[in-house]
């Protein structure tokens, strides 16, 4: 699988045991752990909103995928196909499915996220120059210690297991729903993920719009983007225009967003400012 090159490189660097080689072995191992998580992201990317894609560290990324895409994303999976086609033109029950004979066509290893993250964080501690301390003022270029090789070997075992136990990437399953964002991009989400994470960001990386989703007991789905009212400053117009929360909160301090009134065309600049008002004690 995709981890073979990482494994051979880590084993090569471990052979010497030199401090510099151990540092680079720790880096390769950390990159391999990130690759495992990014492959999971890749196979599910069509169901992933912008909020999840902004997370790059394994634990926050996988936690977000669990909440918004697949609650079983860390579990091992096997995909099989029946030896004979299903002739029933209806949804089968679990018992009826189990009556068929199946042939395995692929599997993917699970992830013990607690252990995975512990190893990942430990490896990161070997990738920074050691700061001087009162008891040890020497600055170490390669901050390895007696436990470094042990931790790299532990990571290597995990990487090998994942590489051997995975021969296909299996994405999330489930009923999906789609909607078109204001930017024109079609977003597709798994309904079970929406129920657990109703706030999402458009999959278009250039889009600023955010959405809130509600699923009724009857299964009806409604997509809404919070809006802010902007009143035209032209005294002859005073029309109320609307902007989304995503557009407003994307404006940085000291910056301005240009906006034209939809009715009269008057140009405006929108920005954040400090408002000071006199405080009045509530009447008793």
Secondary structure as UniProt FT lines:
FT   TURN            2..3
FT   HELIX           4..16
FT   HELIX           19..43
FT   HELIX           45..47
FT   HELIX           50..53
FT   HELIX           58..68
FT   TURN            71..74
FT   STRAND          77..82
FT   HELIX           94..98
FT   STRAND          102..108
FT   HELIX           113..124
FT   TURN            125..126
FT   TURN            134..135
FT   TURN            146..147
FT   HELIX           148..165
FT   STRAND          176..180
FT   TURN            182..183
FT   STRAND          186..190
FT   HELIX           191..196
FT   STRAND          199..201
FT   TURN            205..206
FT   STRAND          210..215
FT   TURN            217..218
FT   STRAND          221..224
FT   STRAND          227..231
FT   TURN            235..237
FT   STRAND          240..244
FT   HELIX           245..249
FT   TURN            253..254
FT   STRAND          257..260
FT   TURN            262..264
FT   STRAND          267..270
//
